[in-house]
Amino acid sequence: MISGTFNPSMILSILPEISILVLGFLVLFFDLFLSKEHHDKLGWITAGGLGVIIIGCLLVIRPNESVLQTFAFGGMIRYDWMGFTFKMLFLFSAAITAMFAMGMEKIGKRGEFYLLMLASTIGMCLMASAADLIMLYLAIETTSIPLYILAGFITQDEKSTEAGFKYLLFGAMTSAILLYGFSLLYGFTGTTQIYKISNIIQSGGIPTELSFGVLILVIVGFAFKISAVPLHFWAPDVYEGAPTPVAGFLSTASKAAGFSVLLRVLLIAFPEILPYWSAFLVAISTLTMTIGNLLALTQKNIKRMLAYSSIAHAGYALIGLGSITYDSFFGMSSVVFYLIAYVITNLAAFGVVAAFGRVSGSDDIAAYAGLSRRSPALALAMLVAFLSLAGMPPFGGFVVKFIVFAAAVQANLIWLAVVGVLNSIIGLYYYLTVLKVVYLYRSEDEEKPLPIPRSYSLALGVLVTGILLIGIVMAPWLNLSIKSVVSLF
């Protein structure tokens, strides 16, 4: 029930956001008073603080109707398993990103980097639980503006400043289109609350053609966030120019935030025109995974290759969205399950790239020759991450791709599942090409050990364990995904 009356339990619904804000002030405090040689501790403070928040949230505020209201703050926030699951995913991504950032000299000792990342994380958490268009738009901007700055954080690097500018330019354009779509929704329905909009549309308050036209504008804004075709063109340049930990954060947490909003808005506000938008998303999915994989084949820069790979994986996740039917939660839950595994796997891939790049100074794939001899552990982490991205057993990527393709088959979209399998074969080729360089090619520097900071070792160890855990023990994660989707309604 939506109520404007304040209840102390409402605070629990935004406790993760409040905790992140407190952690931000703590980071700012230590940034002011720590000596310059000890500023590398800021990364540990950020990652450790986020870890404490995750544990606290898991112990104290897991959604329970006897403790928390479904809606809070006059219907602006809806606290449910969907929002909670994604919040934990964002906090985890931010903690891992902080650990990767520590090893980079130009960003790891600057408190403002961690502060901006935490601000963006607050926005993502609000995106996942927003039940009102105004709150949703504010959350999107709170997420995006710090990310624009983080992408161009290394001002001495022309590629970084170019990345920040391009991201800002394209982000502002799509944000304006999204806001226009939101304004039309408000104009036609007279409300900004997503669940009330749903009731008005279902009662026939808006013609079907008009609803779909407005929805196209909304999807354009979210397509940019998830880097889906045709709004994918910013990703390769931004990922290449941005600091590698930031690129990893963009490709995982930011993309998952876009999908979390897309799920809530499409399923709650527009269920009456489900056949229209599901067919539209199927077309986008097909183009996104095909174009992403084909363009990845020709890349010589590993960050650009991972950018196109990220685009392709947005296409795979969209298979689940396009496979949604009125009588089945399977397609919806497959998207959540896919995103959990994808975030962990892609963070590992970018973590390896960050660890190697900080020593070699190069992101060229050819520079990875002999990595297996310089650092067997780092090469093994790359092997696990890339094979998981390719969808090979027994890693998490295989399980989630199987579930997404199964959702397509269940929805009688067998051709879409076939297209997904064929694209996975293309993806396997360029992932194996990189691994061939790592394990089979020789280098003049292969006798020089490649040092890995303690923060990288710990983060990559956690991520590799997570990839294996999802691949081997899938039931708890799938059940969590189903519970998240059911809680939307």
C-alpha positions in Angstrom: 0.0 0.0 0.0 1.3 3.5 -0.9 1.3 5.9 2.0 2.7 9.3 2.6 2.9 8.8 6.4 6.4 8.5 7.7 7.3 5.3 9.4 10.7 4.7 11.0 11.0 1.4 9.2 11.1 3.4 5.9 14.7 4.3 6.8 15.6 0.6 6.4 14.4 0.8 2.8 17.2 3.2 2.0 19.7 2.0 4.5 22.2 1.0 1.8 22.2 4.4 0.3 22.5 6.1 3.8 25.4 3.8 4.6 27.2 4.6 1.3 26.8 8.3 2.1 28.3 7.9 5.5 31.2 5.9 3.9 31.7 8.7 1.5 32.1 11.2 4.3 34.5 8.8 6.0 36.6 8.6 2.8 36.6 12.4 2.5 37.7 12.6 6.2 40.7 10.2 5.7 41.5 11.9 2.4 42.0 15.2 4.3 44.0 13.9 7.2 46.1 10.9 5.8 49.6 11.8 4.7 50.2 11.5 0.9 52.2 8.3 1.2 49.3 6.6 3.0 46.6 7.7 0.5 46.6 4.2 -1.0 44.7 3.1 2.2 41.6 5.0 0.8 40.9 2.0 -1.5 41.0 -0.4 1.4 38.7 1.9 3.4 36.2 2.1 0.5 36.3 -1.6 -0.3 36.2 -2.6 3.4 33.4 -0.2 4.1 31.3 -1.5 1.2 31.9 -5.1 2.4 30.6 -4.2 5.8 27.5 -2.6 4.3 26.9 -5.7 2.2 27.1 -8.0 5.3 25.0 -5.6 7.3 22.3 -5.4 4.7 22.2 -9.2 4.3 21.8 -9.6 8.1 19.4 -6.8 8.8 17.3 -5.6 5.9 16.5 -8.5 3.6 13.0 -7.8 2.3 10.4 -9.0 4.8 6.9 -7.6 4.8 6.6 -7.9 8.5 9.5 -5.5 8.9 9.4 -3.3 5.8 6.6 -1.6 3.9 6.4 -2.5 0.2 6.4 1.2 -0.7 8.2 4.1 1.1 8.3 7.8 1.0 5.0 8.4 -0.6 5.5 5.7 -3.3 8.8 7.0 -4.5 10.7 3.9 -3.4 9.5 0.3 -3.6 11.5 -2.1 -1.4 11.4 -5.6 -2.7 13.7 -8.5 -3.6 14.4 -7.1 -7.1 15.8 -3.8 -5.7 17.7 -5.6 -2.9 19.3 -8.1 -5.2 20.6 -5.4 -7.6 21.7 -3.2 -4.7 23.9 -6.0 -3.4 25.3 -6.4 -6.9 26.1 -2.7 -7.2 27.8 -2.6 -3.8 29.9 -5.7 -4.7 30.9 -4.2 -8.0 31.9 -0.9 -6.4 34.0 -2.8 -3.7 35.9 -4.8 -6.4 36.4 -1.7 -8.5 37.9 0.1 -5.5 40.4 -2.7 -5.0 41.4 -2.5 -8.7 41.7 1.2 -8.6 44.2 1.0 -5.7 46.9 -0.4 -7.9 46.7 2.5 -10.4 49.0 5.4 -9.5 46.9 8.1 -11.2 43.6 7.3 -9.5 44.3 5.0 -6.6 45.5 7.7 -4.2 42.9 10.3 -4.9 40.0 10.5 -2.5 37.7 12.2 -5.0 37.8 9.1 -7.3 36.3 6.9 -4.5 33.8 9.6 -3.6 32.6 9.9 -7.2 32.3 6.1 -7.5 30.3 6.0 -4.2 28.0 8.8 -5.4 27.3 6.8 -8.6 26.6 3.7 -6.6 24.0 5.6 -4.6 22.3 6.5 -7.8 22.3 2.9 -9.0 20.8 1.7 -5.8 18.0 4.3 -6.2 17.5 3.3 -9.8 16.9 -0.3 -8.8 14.2 0.6 -6.3 12.6 3.7 -7.8 8.8 3.4 -8.2 8.3 6.9 -9.4 9.4 8.6 -12.7 10.8 11.7 -10.9 12.8 9.5 -8.5 13.9 7.3 -11.3 15.2 10.2 -13.4 17.0 11.8 -10.5 18.6 8.4 -9.7 19.7 8.0 -13.4 21.4 11.5 -13.3 23.0 10.8 -9.9 24.5 7.6 -11.5 25.5 9.2 -14.8 27.1 12.5 -13.8 29.9 11.0 -11.6 30.5 8.4 -14.3 31.1 11.1 -16.9 33.8 12.6 -14.6 35.3 9.2 -13.8 35.6 8.3 -17.5 37.7 11.5 -18.1 39.4 11.3 -14.7 43.0 11.3 -16.0 43.1 14.8 -17.4 46.7 14.4 -18.5 45.6 11.6 -20.9 44.0 12.8 -24.1 42.1 9.5 -24.6 40.6 9.7 -21.1 39.4 13.3 -21.5 38.0 12.3 -24.9 36.2 9.4 -23.3 34.7 11.6 -20.7 33.5 14.2 -23.2 32.0 11.6 -25.6 30.2 9.8 -22.7 28.8 13.2 -21.5 27.7 14.2 -25.0 25.9 11.0 -25.9 24.6 10.6 -22.3 23.0 14.1 -22.3 21.4 13.5 -25.6 19.8 10.2 -24.6 18.9 11.5 -21.2 16.9 14.3 -22.9 15.0 11.8 -25.0 14.3 9.7 -21.9 13.0 12.7 -20.0 10.7 13.6 -22.9 9.3 10.1 -22.8 8.7 10.4 -19.0 7.0 13.8 -19.5 4.7 12.3 -22.1 3.8 9.5 -19.7 3.0 12.0 -17.0 1.0 14.1 -19.5 -1.1 11.2 -20.7 -1.7 9.5 -17.3 -1.6 12.4 -14.8 0.8 10.6 -12.5 4.5 9.8 -12.1 4.1 6.7 -10.0 5.0 3.6 -12.1 2.4 1.3 -10.5 -0.4 3.8 -11.0 0.6 4.3 -14.6 0.2 0.6 -15.1 -3.4 0.7 -13.8 -4.3 3.6 -16.2 -2.8 1.9 -19.2 -4.5 -1.4 -18.4 -7.9 0.4 -18.0 -7.5 1.7 -21.6 -6.6 5.3 -20.6 -4.0 5.4 -23.4 -4.4 4.0 -26.9 -2.0 1.1 -27.6 -0.2 2.8 -30.5 0.4 5.9 -28.3 1.7 3.7 -25.4 4.1 2.0 -27.7 5.3 5.3 -29.2 6.1 6.7 -25.7 7.7 3.4 -24.8 10.1 3.7 -27.7 11.4 7.0 -26.3 11.9 5.4 -22.9 13.7 2.4 -24.4 16.1 4.7 -26.3 17.3 6.1 -23.0 17.8 2.7 -21.4 19.4 1.3 -24.6 22.2 3.8 -24.1 22.8 2.7 -20.5 23.0 -1.0 -21.6 24.9 -0.2 -24.8 22.4 -1.9 -27.1 22.4 -1.4 -30.8 22.0 1.2 -32.3 23.1 3.2 -29.2 26.3 1.2 -28.7 28.7 3.4 -30.6 30.0 5.3 -27.5 31.2 2.2 -25.6 34.4 1.2 -27.5 35.9 4.7 -27.4 34.8 5.3 -23.8 36.0 1.9 -22.5 39.4 2.4 -24.3 40.0 5.9 -23.0 38.6 5.6 -19.4 40.8 4.2 -16.6 40.5 0.4 -16.8 38.7 0.0 -13.4 36.2 2.6 -14.5 35.7 0.8 -17.8 35.0 -2.4 -15.8 32.5 -0.5 -13.5 30.7 1.0 -16.6 30.4 -2.4 -18.3 29.0 -4.2 -15.3 27.3 -2.1 -12.6 26.1 0.6 -14.9 24.7 -1.9 -17.4 23.0 -3.9 -14.7 21.4 -0.7 -13.4 20.0 -0.1 -16.8 18.5 -3.6 -17.0 17.1 -3.4 -13.5 15.1 -0.3 -14.5 14.1 -1.7 -17.9 12.7 -4.8 -16.1 10.6 -2.8 -13.7 9.3 -0.2 -16.2 8.4 -2.7 -18.9 6.8 -5.3 -16.7 4.9 -3.0 -14.4 4.0 0.0 -16.6 3.5 -1.7 -20.0 2.2 -5.2 -19.5 -0.8 -4.6 -21.8 1.5 -4.1 -24.8 3.9 -6.9 -24.0 3.8 -8.6 -27.4 4.8 -5.3 -29.1 7.8 -4.4 -26.9 8.9 -8.0 -26.6 9.1 -8.3 -30.4 10.9 -5.0 -30.5 13.5 -6.2 -28.0 13.9 -9.4 -29.9 15.0 -7.4 -32.9 17.3 -5.3 -30.9 18.8 -8.4 -29.2 19.5 -10.0 -32.5 21.3 -6.9 -33.9 23.1 -6.2 -30.6 24.7 -9.6 -30.1 25.5 -10.1 -33.8 27.1 -6.7 -34.4 28.9 -6.8 -31.1 30.5 -10.1 -31.8 31.4 -9.4 -35.4 33.1 -6.1 -34.6 34.9 -7.7 -31.7 36.6 -10.1 -34.1 38.8 -7.4 -35.7 39.9 -5.6 -32.6 43.6 -5.4 -31.7 43.1 -3.5 -28.4 41.8 -5.7 -25.6 39.7 -2.9 -24.0 37.9 -2.3 -27.3 37.4 -6.0 -27.7 35.9 -6.2 -24.3 33.7 -3.2 -25.1 32.2 -5.0 -28.1 32.0 -8.2 -26.1 30.0 -6.2 -23.5 27.7 -5.0 -26.3 27.2 -8.6 -27.4 26.4 -9.7 -23.8 23.7 -7.0 -23.6 22.2 -8.8 -26.6 22.2 -12.1 -24.8 20.5 -10.6 -21.8 17.9 -9.0 -24.0 17.0 -12.5 -25.3 15.5 -13.1 -21.8 13.6 -9.9 -21.9 12.3 -10.6 -25.4 11.2 -14.1 -24.3 8.9 -12.9 -21.6 5.3 -14.3 -21.8 2.2 -13.5 -19.8 2.1 -16.8 -18.0 5.8 -17.4 -17.3 8.4 -15.8 -15.0 11.2 -17.8 -16.6 12.3 -15.2 -19.2 12.3 -12.5 -16.6 14.3 -14.5 -14.0 16.8 -15.5 -16.7 17.7 -11.9 -17.2 18.5 -11.3 -13.5 20.5 -14.6 -13.3 22.4 -13.7 -16.4 23.3 -10.2 -15.0 24.6 -11.7 -11.7 27.0 -14.0 -13.6 28.0 -11.4 -16.2 28.9 -8.8 -13.6 31.2 -11.1 -11.7 32.8 -12.5 -14.9 33.3 -9.2 -16.7 34.8 -7.6 -13.5 37.3 -10.4 -13.5 38.2 -9.8 -17.2 38.7 -6.1 -16.7 40.7 -6.8 -13.5 43.2 -8.9 -15.4 43.5 -6.2 -18.0 44.0 -3.6 -15.2 46.7 -5.7 -13.5 48.6 -6.3 -16.7 48.2 -2.8 -18.1 49.6 -1.1 -14.9 52.9 -2.9 -15.5 53.1 -3.2 -19.2 51.5 0.2 -20.1 49.9 -1.4 -23.1 46.4 -2.6 -23.9 47.3 -4.3 -27.2 46.4 -7.9 -27.4 49.9 -8.7 -28.8 51.5 -7.4 -25.6 49.9 -10.3 -23.7 52.4 -12.8 -25.3 54.1 -14.8 -22.7 51.7 -13.8 -19.9 51.3 -17.4 -18.7 55.1 -17.5 -18.0 55.3 -14.1 -16.4 52.3 -14.7 -14.1 50.6 -18.1 -14.2 48.0 -17.0 -11.7 46.9 -13.9 -13.7 46.8 -16.0 -16.9 44.6 -18.6 -15.1 42.2 -15.8 -14.0 42.0 -14.6 -17.5 41.4 -18.1 -18.8 38.5 -18.6 -16.3 37.0 -15.1 -17.1 37.2 -15.5 -20.9 35.9 -19.0 -21.0 33.0 -18.0 -18.8 32.3 -15.0 -21.2 32.4 -17.5 -24.1 29.9 -19.7 -22.3 32.0 -22.8 -21.7 31.3 -25.3 -18.9 31.8 -25.5 -15.9 31.9 -21.8 -15.6 29.0 -19.4 -14.7 28.7 -18.1 -18.2 27.7 -21.5 -19.6 24.9 -21.9 -17.1 23.3 -18.5 -17.6 23.5 -18.7 -21.4 21.8 -22.0 -21.2 19.0 -20.6 -19.1 18.6 -17.6 -21.4 18.4 -19.7 -24.5 16.0 -22.1 -22.7 13.8 -19.1 -22.0 13.7 -18.3 -25.7 12.8 -21.9 -26.6 10.1 -21.9 -24.0 8.6 -18.8 -25.6 8.7 -20.5 -29.0 11.5 -18.3 -30.2 13.7 -21.3 -31.2 15.3 -19.3 -34.1 16.4 -16.7 -31.5 18.1 -19.4 -29.4 19.8 -20.6 -32.5 21.1 -17.1 -33.3 22.3 -16.9 -29.7 24.2 -20.1 -30.0 25.8 -19.1 -33.3 26.9 -15.8 -31.8 28.4 -17.7 -28.9 30.5 -19.6 -31.3 31.8 -16.3 -32.8 32.5 -15.0 -29.3 34.4 -18.2 -28.5 36.7 -17.5 -31.4 38.0 -14.1 -30.3 38.2 -15.1 -26.7 40.3 -18.1 -27.6 42.5 -15.8 -29.9 43.5 -13.8 -26.8 44.1 -17.0 -24.8 46.3 -18.3 -27.6 48.5 -15.2 -27.3 48.6 -15.6 -23.6 49.6 -19.3 -23.5 51.3 -20.1 -26.8 53.1 -16.9 -28.0 56.5 -16.0 -26.7 57.8 -12.7 -25.6 61.2 -11.1 -24.9 59.9 -10.1 -21.4 58.5 -13.5 -20.4 61.3 -14.1 -18.0 60.4 -11.0 -16.0 57.9 -11.7 -13.3 54.7 -9.6 -13.4 54.0 -8.3 -9.9 50.4 -8.4 -8.8 49.3 -6.2 -5.8 47.6 -7.8 -2.9 44.3 -6.0 -3.6 44.2 -7.4 -7.2 45.0 -10.9 -5.9 42.2 -10.8 -3.4 39.7 -9.3 -5.8 40.5 -11.7 -8.6 40.4 -14.7 -6.2 36.9 -13.7 -5.1 35.7 -13.2 -8.7 37.1 -16.5 -10.0 35.6 -18.3 -7.0 32.2 -16.7 -7.8 32.4 -17.7 -11.5 33.0 -21.3 -10.5 30.4 -21.2 -7.8 27.7 -20.0 -10.1 28.7 -22.6 -12.7 28.7 -25.5 -10.3 26.0 -24.6 -7.8 23.4 -22.7 -9.8 20.2 -23.4 -7.8 20.5 -20.7 -5.1 21.3 -18.0 -7.7 18.4 -19.1 -9.9 16.0 -19.2 -7.0 17.2 -15.7 -6.0 16.5 -14.5 -9.5 13.0 -16.0 -9.5 12.2 -14.5 -6.1 13.4 -11.1 -7.3 11.1 -11.1 -10.4 8.1 -12.4 -8.4 8.5 -9.5 -5.9 7.9 -7.0 -8.7 4.2 -7.7 -8.7 
